[in-house]
Amino acid sequence: MAPRSKPNAGPSQRQLSVGEKVRHALTEVMQRGDIRDPVLERAVVSVTEVRMSPDLKIATAYVTVLGQEDIEPFIKALNQNARFIRGRVTPSLRQMKYMPEIRFREDTSFDNFARIDALLKSPEVQQDLVDEDEDEGGASGRETN
């Protein structure tokens, strides 16, 4: 009997490993400047994460463009050049049985981090932190000078 997979188990170790190899290969291609696209030539594209599908045939690359607010044109240009980019990363990933189809998406994790950071610095949360620090200081029996 085959083991049942958990629906929310997350990516396997193999998916994580292959995703990291694909990320490195994509980063090399971006650094070399092989992509001849007017939109991408003036941009510094950073590949922050690559998530692989369970069958390792689709790689979703999350990217951010440094110094740009609206990165939608850059994502569109990357997806238009995806086949070319796939051909450029092939030599670095020749050990793979199948070369994955690459899809580019905007990385919004930095926006989420900034939002959480702003929440943590809000006066309401700071008030709670100050109250907790006072409670801990008084309960520990230590004197503070």
FENVEN-V815075 format. One record per residue. D_LAST is the distance of its C-alpha to the last C-alpha in whole Angstrom. Layout:
# FENVEN-V815075
d_last=D_LAST
d_last=D_LAST
This chain:
# FENVEN-V815075
d_last=66
d_last=64
d_last=60
d_last=59
d_last=56
d_last=54
d_last=54
d_last=50
d_last=50
d_last=49
d_last=50
d_last=52
d_last=50
d_last=54
d_last=53
d_last=50
d_last=51
d_last=54
d_last=52
d_last=50
d_last=53
d_last=54
d_last=51
d_last=51
d_last=55
d_last=55
d_last=52
d_last=54
d_last=57
d_last=55
d_last=54
d_last=57
d_last=58
d_last=61
d_last=61
d_last=64
d_last=63
d_last=62
d_last=59
d_last=57
d_last=58
d_last=56
d_last=53
d_last=50
d_last=50
d_last=48
d_last=49
d_last=45
d_last=47
d_last=50
d_last=51
d_last=55
d_last=57
d_last=58
d_last=61
d_last=59
d_last=62
d_last=60
d_last=57
d_last=54
d_last=52
d_last=49
d_last=49
d_last=47
d_last=48
d_last=46
d_last=46
d_last=48
d_last=47
d_last=51
d_last=51
d_last=54
d_last=57
d_last=55
d_last=56
d_last=59
d_last=60
d_last=59
d_last=60
d_last=64
d_last=63
d_last=62
d_last=65
d_last=65
d_last=62
d_last=63
d_last=65
d_last=63
d_last=60
d_last=63
d_last=64
d_last=60
d_last=60
d_last=64
d_last=63
d_last=62
d_last=66
d_last=65
d_last=64
d_last=62
d_last=62
d_last=59
d_last=58
d_last=55
d_last=53
d_last=50
d_last=46
d_last=44
d_last=41
d_last=39
d_last=40
d_last=39
d_last=35
d_last=35
d_last=36
d_last=33
d_last=30
d_last=31
d_last=31
d_last=28
d_last=26
d_last=28
d_last=26
d_last=27
d_last=26
d_last=22
d_last=22
d_last=23
d_last=20
d_last=17
d_last=19
d_last=19
d_last=15
d_last=14
d_last=16
d_last=15
d_last=12
d_last=13
d_last=16
d_last=14
d_last=13
d_last=10
d_last=7
d_last=4
d_last=0
